[in-house]
Amino acid sequence: MTATRRLAAILAADVAGYSRLIGADEGGTLQALKAIRAELLDPTIATHHGRLVKTTGDGLLVEFGSVVDALQCASEVQAGMAQRNAPTPADKRIEFRIGINVGDVVVEDGDIFGDGVNVAARLEVLAAAGGICVSARVQEDAVGKLDLAFEDMGEQALKNIARPVRAYKVATGGGSATAPETPTLARPDKPSIAVLPFANMSGDPEQEYFADGITEDIITMLAGWRVFPVIARNSTFTYKGKAIDIKTVGRELGARYVLEGSVRKSGGRVRVTAQLIEADSGHHLSAERYDRDRADLFDVQDEIVTAIVGTIEPELLKFERNRIVDRPQQNENAYELYQRGMWHHYQHSKGDNLSSGFLSACPCHRCSISAGHGGAGDRGLKRGLSRMGGGYRPQLY
């Protein structure tokens, strides 16, 4: 069939926390989704003249002839889901994230393709559970035509989209644009790190084992740390193959830092990239690329994993110390007192004698610590820190 082009409003939606819901109750979740589609989604899409292009497990893609129809449909779906979820416990609710874009699409064999579709899918990732996120073009076309409030999210760098896209949160009835939040995990006293499955960029599904092996080895090596707890593999691998927002991952896993990367093999060469990101801000703390000859894959894998872990640990310790020192000092726990003390200790300044005070203030610290600068002072400091209670033994450099 010949491909054709046309302008369309594209709605992309998926279920927030789908893997968690399936893991907890597969049969019940699938049955509930089937009922939601029959009783809410399909009738609402038809009412607003939409065409269901396809479903993908927990997601769906819908085409509309107008932005107004797409937004009305999305608003009614989210309102209907809020009503259905009202009597349901928070951890069992099925909540959709919806992204809407308008643009030129390629239509072939009933499916739609193109940049307009890709942007809609990326906007969906930015939406909160139960929320709607739209592009600036959608906001411009809809403003004043519907009883909706738009909150500017600013320019967004979307994954695999060359240009920044201005995005807006949406709320119905002129109310707050804040959607119900995704259930989150409380963060431990000490900051934790989540290692996401490394992406296989080779184009060969048979190479998935190598990408997964890199990820698992990094998790295993990091798990030996006492300073930074590592999120378990079973939790992070639920994000495999999904377009995700790092801030959302941090909230859902209770992680302060996220490591993501990719693996590409070509001929006799292997390239691995790794990016360390602060989850709250989305800022990159470090980004490294490793190129190796593909002689013995196990040796290459061990070498790359060791190099990645060797880069992560000092970067995290440095960032943590700076983060804690820059923050007002109040109600600090043992970990933060330790990091603040170590920051002062490493200044190696005669005028900076604060390290012993902070380290002695640690609730789990019951020994005298020398805050000398170099030589015997450093040795006394390390001996003192090694006796800190509660199994807390920071690795020193």
Beta strands, then each sheet from edge to edge (+ up, - down):
strand 1: 4-15
strand 2: 51-56
strand 3: 59-64
strand 4: 96-108
strand 5: 111-113
strand 6: 132-135
strand 7: 148-156
strand 8: 165-172
strand 9: 193-195
strand 10: 199-200
strand 11: 257-266
strand 12: 269-278
strand 13: 284-293
sheet 1: 2+ 3- 1+ 4- 5+
sheet 2: 2+ 3- 1+ 4- 6- 8+ 7-
sheet 3: 9+ 11+ 10+
sheet 4: 9+ 11+ 12- 13+
end
